């Protein structure tokens, strides 16, 4: 909170000091001046007297209603209950008004103590606020006190509201209680009438029951006699039925024994067949198992032979490939040799021709020899032409 300016502080301090002086003067003069007034007693006694007079009237009215209820039994209970409820409610309201008037007496010690406490509290708050204004220039204590009083007032208001709610609820419950009492009284009267009516019916029923008892006794005797005859006939029929059922039971027993013997014989045959087929099943299983073992062995041998043949095939294929490569190399070598041989032959023939033409080496001769050689060449040429 920002502090007030010095001028504002001075103004507020002046006002608060005036309030303190007025409260102190009020504390000194209020009780003495109020008690000294000549009409102080009449202010309180008039209201209390009116309330007491009204309350006495209501009490007399309630007593008259109660006495009239006890004397008269012919009147309707609903109308009496309503009048009594109204009188009781008026009496309670009168008591409440009287208690409030006594609580609000201005001359009572409680009222004077409350006024003195409020004055002291206001004076203390104003003193603290005045000190805070003079020291810091703020009035936080005043705001705090106002908030605290607001909270107290709110709590007090809540308490009053809850009390009033409780009173209203109590009044509603009292009204409900009165209604229930009225209903119970009406129900009680109705039940008394019902009891009287039932007593009359009971007398009539007793007389009627006596006559009916005699009639029922005679009727029962006749029914017993008739029932004995009918039961005798039914007994003979049941005996015949029992004998027939016994014969039928003996027949069923014989049939059961024959069927049981047949089923036992059939069961023995089935057990023998079952043993035969189980033995055959075991033998077939063993044979098939042996055959499966042989097939597995043959498969393993064939697989090993197949692997061996594959290995031999790979080896033979490798040998064939190597032989083909060697043959190809040999063919190439022979072709190369033939080519070299032909080349060498051509080179030798060419060289000899050079040596002959140039007369080199062993072909070196004299002039005769050249002539003769020339002739020989001419002859040779002529032969070639031929």
RORO-402274 format. One record per residue (C-alpha): chain; x, y, z; residue in one letter. Coordinates in Angstrom, 2 decimals, always signed. Layout:
<pts>
PT; unit; x; y; z; code
PT; A; X; Y; Z; A
...
</pts>
This chain:
<pts>
PT; unit; x; y; z; code
PT; A; +0.00; +0.00; +0.00; X
PT; A; +1.36; +3.42; -0.91; X
PT; A; +1.61; +5.87; +2.02; X
PT; A; -0.62; +8.93; +2.03; X
PT; A; +0.64; +12.42; +1.54; X
PT; A; +1.40; +14.48; +4.67; X
PT; A; -1.66; +16.71; +4.03; X
PT; A; -3.98; +13.67; +3.78; X
PT; A; -2.38; +12.19; +6.88; X
PT; A; -3.06; +15.40; +8.78; X
PT; A; -6.69; +15.51; +7.65; X
PT; A; -7.38; +11.88; +8.48; X
PT; A; -5.57; +12.19; +11.85; X
PT; A; -7.72; +15.17; +12.77; X
PT; A; -10.91; +13.26; +11.95; X
PT; A; -9.78; +10.17; +13.88; X
PT; A; -8.80; +12.21; +16.93; X
PT; A; -12.27; +13.80; +16.89; X
PT; A; -13.81; +10.31; +16.76; X
PT; A; -11.70; +9.19; +19.73; X
PT; A; -12.81; +12.21; +21.79; X
PT; A; -16.48; +11.55; +20.97; X
PT; A; -16.18; +7.85; +21.90; X
PT; A; -14.50; +8.66; +25.20; X
PT; A; -17.22; +11.22; +26.02; X
PT; A; -19.90; +8.65; +25.05; X
PT; A; -18.31; +6.13; +27.41; X
PT; A; -18.60; +8.51; +30.33; X
PT; A; -22.10; +9.89; +29.75; X
PT; A; -24.18; +7.10; +28.19; X
PT; A; -25.23; +4.81; +31.14; X
PT; A; -25.80; +7.61; +33.69; X
PT; A; -27.87; +9.81; +31.37; X
PT; A; -30.04; +6.91; +30.15; X
PT; A; -30.78; +5.63; +33.67; X
PT; A; -31.67; +9.13; +34.84; X
PT; A; -34.47; +9.64; +32.28; X
PT; A; -38.01; +9.57; +33.78; X
PT; A; -39.46; +7.53; +30.87; X
PT; A; -36.71; +4.86; +30.87; X
PT; A; -38.91; +2.32; +32.65; X
PT; A; -41.97; +2.99; +30.49; X
PT; A; -39.97; +2.37; +27.29; X
PT; A; -39.47; -1.24; +28.30; X
PT; A; -42.52; -2.01; +30.41; X
PT; A; -45.11; -1.06; +27.77; X
PT; A; -43.91; -3.68; +25.24; X
PT; A; -43.46; -6.35; +27.92; X
PT; A; -46.96; -5.64; +29.32; X
PT; A; -48.64; -6.00; +25.94; X
PT; A; -46.79; -9.27; +25.28; X
PT; A; -47.73; -10.68; +28.71; X
PT; A; -51.39; -9.74; +28.26; X
PT; A; -51.53; -11.42; +24.83; X
PT; A; -49.79; -14.51; +26.22; X
PT; A; -52.33; -14.80; +29.08; X
PT; A; -55.18; -14.68; +26.55; X
PT; A; -53.59; -17.44; +24.51; X
PT; A; -53.05; -19.62; +27.60; X
PT; A; -56.74; -19.26; +28.60; X
PT; A; -57.80; -20.10; +25.06; X
PT; A; -55.59; -23.22; +24.99; X
PT; A; -56.93; -24.38; +28.39; X
PT; A; -60.52; -23.92; +27.20; X
PT; A; -59.82; -26.01; +24.10; X
PT; A; -58.24; -28.82; +26.13; X
PT; A; -61.15; -28.86; +28.59; X
PT; A; -63.71; -28.86; +25.77; X
PT; A; -61.89; -31.80; +24.12; X
PT; A; -61.97; -33.85; +27.31; X
PT; A; -65.71; -33.12; +27.88; X
PT; A; -67.11; -33.56; +24.35; X
PT; A; -66.63; -36.87; +22.55; X
PT; A; -69.14; -36.21; +19.74; X
PT; A; -67.23; -33.39; +18.00; X
PT; A; -65.07; -34.10; +15.03; X
PT; A; -61.40; -34.75; +15.99; X
PT; A; -60.09; -33.02; +12.87; X
PT; A; -61.70; -29.66; +13.76; X
PT; A; -60.49; -29.90; +17.39; X
PT; A; -56.96; -30.71; +16.25; X
PT; A; -56.84; -27.67; +13.98; X
PT; A; -58.00; -25.28; +16.73; X
PT; A; -55.53; -26.76; +19.21; X
PT; A; -52.68; -26.48; +16.69; X
PT; A; -53.48; -22.81; +16.02; X
PT; A; -53.65; -22.02; +19.73; X
PT; A; -50.35; -23.81; +20.42; X
PT; A; -48.64; -21.95; +17.56; X
PT; A; -49.89; -18.55; +18.80; X
PT; A; -48.69; -19.38; +22.32; X
PT; A; -45.21; -20.30; +21.09; X
PT; A; -44.93; -17.13; +19.02; X
PT; A; -45.95; -15.08; +22.06; X
PT; A; -43.25; -16.76; +24.18; X
PT; A; -40.68; -16.05; +21.49; X
PT; A; -41.66; -12.35; +21.33; X
PT; A; -41.47; -12.08; +25.13; X
PT; A; -37.96; -13.64; +25.22; X
PT; A; -36.76; -11.28; +22.48; X
PT; A; -38.18; -8.26; +24.34; X
PT; A; -36.28; -9.30; +27.46; X
PT; A; -33.07; -9.78; +25.45; X
PT; A; -33.42; -6.31; +23.87; X
PT; A; -33.89; -4.42; +27.15; X
PT; A; -31.72; -1.28; +26.86; X
PT; A; -31.32; -1.07; +30.66; X
PT; A; -30.06; -4.69; +31.02; X
PT; A; -26.43; -5.32; +31.98; X
PT; A; -25.81; -7.36; +28.81; X
PT; A; -26.85; -4.47; +26.52; X
PT; A; -24.66; -1.97; +28.40; X
PT; A; -21.68; -4.37; +28.37; X
PT; A; -22.10; -4.94; +24.63; X
PT; A; -22.23; -1.20; +23.91; X
PT; A; -19.17; -0.63; +26.13; X
PT; A; -17.24; -3.44; +24.37; X
PT; A; -18.09; -2.07; +20.91; X
PT; A; -17.01; +1.43; +21.99; X
PT; A; -13.68; +0.15; +23.38; X
PT; A; -13.03; -1.91; +20.22; X
PT; A; -13.72; +1.09; +17.95; X
PT; A; -11.51; +3.31; +20.12; X
PT; A; -8.66; +0.76; +20.01; X
PT; A; -8.86; +0.37; +16.23; X
PT; A; -8.92; +4.14; +15.72; X
PT; A; -5.94; +4.54; +18.11; X
PT; A; -3.88; +1.92; +16.23; X
PT; A; -4.84; +3.44; +12.88; X
PT; A; -3.90; +6.92; +14.11; X
PT; A; -0.50; +5.64; +15.29; X
PT; A; +0.14; +3.90; +11.95; X
PT; A; -0.84; +7.05; +10.02; X
PT; A; +1.48; +9.22; +12.07; X
PT; A; +4.39; +6.75; +11.72; X
PT; A; +4.08; +5.22; +8.22; X
PT; A; +1.30; +7.17; +6.51; X
PT; A; -0.83; +3.98; +5.92; X
PT; A; -4.00; +2.53; +7.45; X
PT; A; -3.45; -1.23; +7.09; X
PT; A; -4.60; -1.90; +10.70; X
PT; A; -7.99; -0.34; +9.90; X
PT; A; -8.43; -2.53; +6.82; X
PT; A; -7.41; -5.64; +8.78; X
PT; A; -9.85; -4.83; +11.57; X
PT; A; -12.65; -4.24; +9.04; X
PT; A; -11.91; -7.61; +7.36; X
PT; A; -11.87; -9.38; +10.72; X
PT; A; -15.19; -7.80; +11.69; X
PT; A; -16.64; -8.69; +8.31; X
PT; A; -15.61; -12.32; +8.88; X
PT; A; -17.11; -12.28; +12.37; X
PT; A; -20.31; -10.72; +11.06; X
PT; A; -20.47; -13.31; +8.27; X
PT; A; -20.01; -16.14; +10.78; X
PT; A; -22.65; -14.61; +13.06; X
PT; A; -25.01; -14.21; +10.12; X
PT; A; -24.44; -17.85; +9.14; X
PT; A; -25.14; -18.93; +12.71; X
PT; A; -28.35; -16.85; +12.78; X
PT; A; -29.41; -18.28; +9.41; X
PT; A; -28.72; -21.83; +10.58; X
PT; A; -30.63; -21.15; +13.82; X
PT; A; -33.58; -19.73; +11.90; X
PT; A; -33.44; -22.72; +9.57; X
PT; A; -33.44; -25.01; +12.59; X
PT; A; -36.42; -23.16; +14.04; X
PT; A; -38.30; -23.38; +10.76; X
PT; A; -37.47; -27.06; +10.52; X
PT; A; -38.57; -27.58; +14.13; X
PT; A; -41.85; -25.80; +13.37; X
PT; A; -42.30; -27.97; +10.26; X
PT; A; -41.60; -31.09; +12.31; X
PT; A; -44.06; -29.92; +14.97; X
PT; A; -46.68; -29.38; +12.27; X
PT; A; -45.91; -32.82; +10.89; X
PT; A; -46.22; -34.25; +14.42; X
PT; A; -49.60; -32.61; +14.82; X
PT; A; -50.72; -33.94; +11.45; X
PT; A; -49.53; -37.40; +12.42; X
PT; A; -51.38; -37.16; +15.72; X
PT; A; -54.56; -36.15; +13.87; X
PT; A; -54.12; -39.03; +11.44; X
PT; A; -53.50; -41.49; +14.30; X
PT; A; -56.59; -40.28; +16.15; X
PT; A; -58.70; -40.68; +13.01; X
PT; A; -57.14; -44.11; +12.43; X
PT; A; -57.82; -45.11; +16.03; X
PT; A; -61.47; -44.08; +15.74; X
PT; A; -61.80; -45.95; +12.46; X
PT; A; -60.26; -49.04; +14.02; X
PT; A; -62.62; -48.88; +17.00; X
PT; A; -65.54; -48.77; +14.60; X
PT; A; -63.99; -51.65; +12.70; X
PT; A; -63.60; -53.65; +15.93; X
PT; A; -67.27; -53.16; +16.78; X
PT; A; -68.26; -54.20; +13.27; X
PT; A; -66.01; -57.25; +13.46; X
PT; A; -67.52; -58.25; +16.80; X
PT; A; -70.97; -58.22; +15.19; X
PT; A; -69.70; -60.29; +12.33; X
PT; A; -68.06; -62.69; +14.81; X
PT; A; -71.41; -63.33; +16.53; X
PT; A; -73.05; -63.96; +13.20; X
PT; A; -70.22; -66.25; +12.13; X
PT; A; -70.46; -68.27; +15.37; X
PT; A; -74.13; -68.95; +14.78; X
PT; A; -73.55; -69.73; +11.14; X
PT; A; -70.57; -71.92; +12.00; X
PT; A; -72.65; -74.01; +14.42; X
PT; A; -75.22; -74.80; +11.75; X
PT; A; -72.52; -75.48; +9.17; X
PT; A; -70.67; -77.73; +11.64; X
PT; A; -73.72; -79.96; +12.04; X
PT; A; -74.19; -80.11; +8.30; X
PT; A; -70.49; -80.81; +7.70; X
PT; A; -70.47; -83.58; +10.34; X
PT; A; -73.33; -85.42; +8.68; X
PT; A; -71.83; -84.84; +5.25; X
PT; A; -68.44; -86.15; +6.42; X
PT; A; -70.00; -89.31; +7.84; X
PT; A; -71.69; -89.98; +4.51; X
PT; A; -68.49; -89.17; +2.60; X
PT; A; -66.49; -91.54; +4.87; X
PT; A; -68.90; -94.39; +4.24; X
PT; A; -68.89; -93.75; +0.52; X
PT; A; -65.09; -93.39; +0.55; X
PT; A; -64.67; -96.74; +2.32; X
PT; A; -66.72; -98.45; -0.39; X
PT; A; -64.76; -96.74; -3.15; X
PT; A; -61.46; -97.55; -1.41; X
PT; A; -62.42; -101.23; -1.18; X
PT; A; -63.07; -101.34; -4.91; X
PT; A; -59.80; -99.50; -5.58; X
PT; A; -57.97; -101.92; -3.25; X
PT; A; -59.15; -104.96; -5.26; X
PT; A; -58.13; -103.24; -8.46; X
PT; A; -54.70; -102.38; -7.02; X
PT; A; -54.16; -105.98; -5.82; X
PT; A; -54.91; -107.26; -9.33; X
PT; A; -52.59; -104.62; -10.74; X
PT; A; -49.84; -105.64; -8.26; X
PT; A; -50.14; -109.31; -9.29; X
PT; A; -49.98; -108.34; -12.96; X
PT; A; -46.93; -106.18; -12.32; X
PT; A; -45.23; -109.05; -10.42; X
PT; A; -45.74; -111.40; -13.38; X
PT; A; -44.46; -108.74; -15.71; X
PT; A; -41.45; -108.16; -13.41; X
PT; A; -40.59; -111.91; -13.46; X
PT; A; -40.80; -111.90; -17.24; X
PT; A; -38.60; -108.80; -17.42; X
PT; A; -36.10; -110.47; -15.05; X
PT; A; -35.86; -113.58; -17.28; X
PT; A; -35.47; -111.38; -20.35; X
PT; A; -32.82; -109.39; -18.58; X
PT; A; -30.83; -112.53; -17.67; X
PT; A; -31.02; -113.87; -21.23; X
PT; A; -29.94; -110.50; -22.65; X
PT; A; -27.15; -110.31; -20.10; X
PT; A; -25.85; -113.80; -21.06; X
PT; A; -26.04; -112.93; -24.74; X
PT; A; -24.17; -109.68; -24.17; X
PT; A; -21.49; -111.43; -22.11; X
PT; A; -21.01; -114.05; -24.87; X
PT; A; -20.88; -111.31; -27.47; X
PT; A; -18.42; -109.37; -25.30; X
PT; A; -16.17; -112.45; -25.05; X
PT; A; -16.17; -112.83; -28.84; X
PT; A; -15.41; -109.15; -29.27; X
PT; A; -12.53; -109.40; -26.77; X
PT; A; -11.08; -112.38; -28.69; X
PT; A; -11.39; -110.47; -31.96; X
PT; A; -9.83; -107.46; -30.31; X
PT; A; -6.85; -109.55; -29.12; X
PT; A; -6.48; -111.07; -32.62; X
PT; A; -6.57; -107.69; -34.28; X
PT; A; -4.19; -106.23; -31.68; X
PT; A; -1.69; -109.04; -32.35; X
PT; A; -2.12; -108.55; -36.08; X
PT; A; -1.71; -104.81; -35.58; X
PT; A; +1.54; -105.36; -33.63; X
PT; A; +2.86; -107.78; -36.29; X
PT; A; +1.95; -105.42; -39.11; X
PT; A; +3.56; -102.54; -37.23; X
PT; A; +6.75; -104.58; -36.71; X
PT; A; +6.79; -105.66; -40.39; X
PT; A; +6.20; -102.16; -41.62; X
PT; A; +8.82; -100.87; -39.20; X
PT; A; +11.33; -103.46; -40.49; X
PT; A; +10.40; -102.58; -44.06; X
PT; A; +10.80; -98.88; -43.23; X
PT; A; +14.20; -99.61; -41.72; X
PT; A; +15.23; -101.54; -44.82; X
PT; A; +14.01; -98.72; -47.03; X
PT; A; +15.93; -96.20; -44.95; X
PT; A; +19.07; -98.37; -45.19; X
PT; A; +18.60; -98.78; -48.97; X
PT; A; +18.01; -95.07; -49.25; X
PT; A; +21.22; -94.38; -47.33; X
PT; A; +23.17; -96.87; -49.51; X
PT; A; +21.69; -95.42; -52.69; X
PT; A; +22.50; -91.96; -51.46; X
PT; A; +26.10; -92.97; -50.73; X
PT; A; +26.34; -94.67; -54.16; X
PT; A; +24.81; -91.65; -55.78; X
PT; A; +27.35; -89.41; -54.09; X
PT; A; +30.15; -91.77; -55.18; X
PT; A; +28.88; -91.87; -58.78; X
PT; A; +28.54; -88.11; -58.74; X
PT; A; +32.11; -87.88; -57.55; X
PT; A; +33.22; -90.29; -60.31; X
PT; A; +31.18; -88.32; -62.84; X
PT; A; +32.86; -85.11; -61.75; X
PT; A; +36.26; -86.81; -61.98; X
PT; A; +35.52; -88.26; -65.44; X
PT; A; +34.13; -84.94; -66.57; X
PT; A; +37.31; -83.26; -65.35; X
PT; A; +39.43; -85.90; -67.18; X
PT; A; +37.41; -85.45; -70.38; X
PT; A; +37.78; -81.70; -70.12; X
PT; A; +41.51; -82.05; -69.55; X
PT; A; +41.76; -84.49; -72.51; X
PT; A; +39.84; -82.10; -74.69; X
PT; A; +42.12; -79.28; -73.63; X
PT; A; +45.18; -81.41; -74.32; X
PT; A; +43.82; -82.46; -77.71; X
PT; A; +43.03; -78.88; -78.55; X
PT; A; +46.51; -77.85; -77.48; X
PT; A; +48.02; -80.72; -79.50; X
PT; A; +45.99; -79.73; -82.54; X
PT; A; +47.08; -76.16; -82.17; X
PT; A; +50.68; -77.27; -81.69; X
PT; A; +50.57; -79.49; -84.81; X
PT; A; +48.96; -76.71; -86.81; X
PT; A; +51.63; -74.37; -85.51; X
PT; A; +54.35; -76.91; -86.44; X
PT; A; +52.89; -77.44; -89.91; X
PT; A; +52.65; -73.70; -90.36; X
PT; A; +56.20; -73.27; -89.15; X
PT; A; +57.33; -76.14; -91.36; X
PT; A; +55.69; -74.64; -94.40; X
PT; A; +57.08; -71.26; -93.50; X
PT; A; +60.53; -72.72; -93.06; X
PT; A; +60.22; -74.56; -96.40; X
PT; A; +59.19; -71.37; -98.15; X
PT; A; +62.00; -69.45; -96.49; X
PT; A; +64.53; -72.12; -97.48; X
PT; A; +63.22; -72.19; -101.03; X
PT; A; +63.41; -68.44; -101.22; X
PT; A; +66.91; -68.44; -99.81; X
PT; A; +68.10; -71.10; -102.20; X
PT; A; +66.64; -69.17; -105.04; X
PT; A; +68.53; -66.10; -103.84; X
PT; A; +71.72; -68.09; -103.51; X
PT; A; +71.26; -69.58; -106.98; X
PT; A; +70.48; -66.25; -108.55; X
PT; A; +73.24; -64.51; -106.70; X
PT; A; +75.64; -67.45; -107.12; X
PT; A; +76.36; -67.59; -103.44; X
PT; A; +77.67; -70.45; -101.42; X
PT; A; +77.88; -73.80; -103.18; X
PT; A; +76.31; -72.31; -106.24; X
PT; A; +79.31; -70.05; -106.82; X
PT; A; +80.91; -71.15; -110.19; X
PT; A; +83.02; -69.80; -113.17; X
PT; A; +81.80; -68.28; -116.46; X
PT; A; +81.42; -71.64; -118.09; X
PT; A; +79.61; -72.76; -115.43; X
PT; A; +77.49; -69.66; -115.64; X
PT; A; +76.89; -70.21; -119.36; X
PT; A; +76.14; -73.81; -118.90; X
PT; A; +74.03; -72.82; -116.01; X
PT; A; +72.42; -70.25; -118.17; X
PT; A; +71.65; -72.79; -120.75; X
PT; A; +70.41; -75.07; -118.18; X
PT; A; +68.17; -72.29; -116.98; X
PT; A; +66.97; -71.76; -120.53; X
PT; A; +66.21; -75.36; -120.82; X
PT; A; +64.53; -75.36; -117.57; X
PT; A; +62.44; -72.41; -118.54; X
PT; A; +61.50; -74.11; -121.73; X
PT; A; +60.42; -77.10; -119.78; X
PT; A; +58.35; -75.00; -117.52; X
PT; A; +56.68; -73.41; -120.51; X
PT; A; +55.94; -76.78; -121.97; X
</pts>
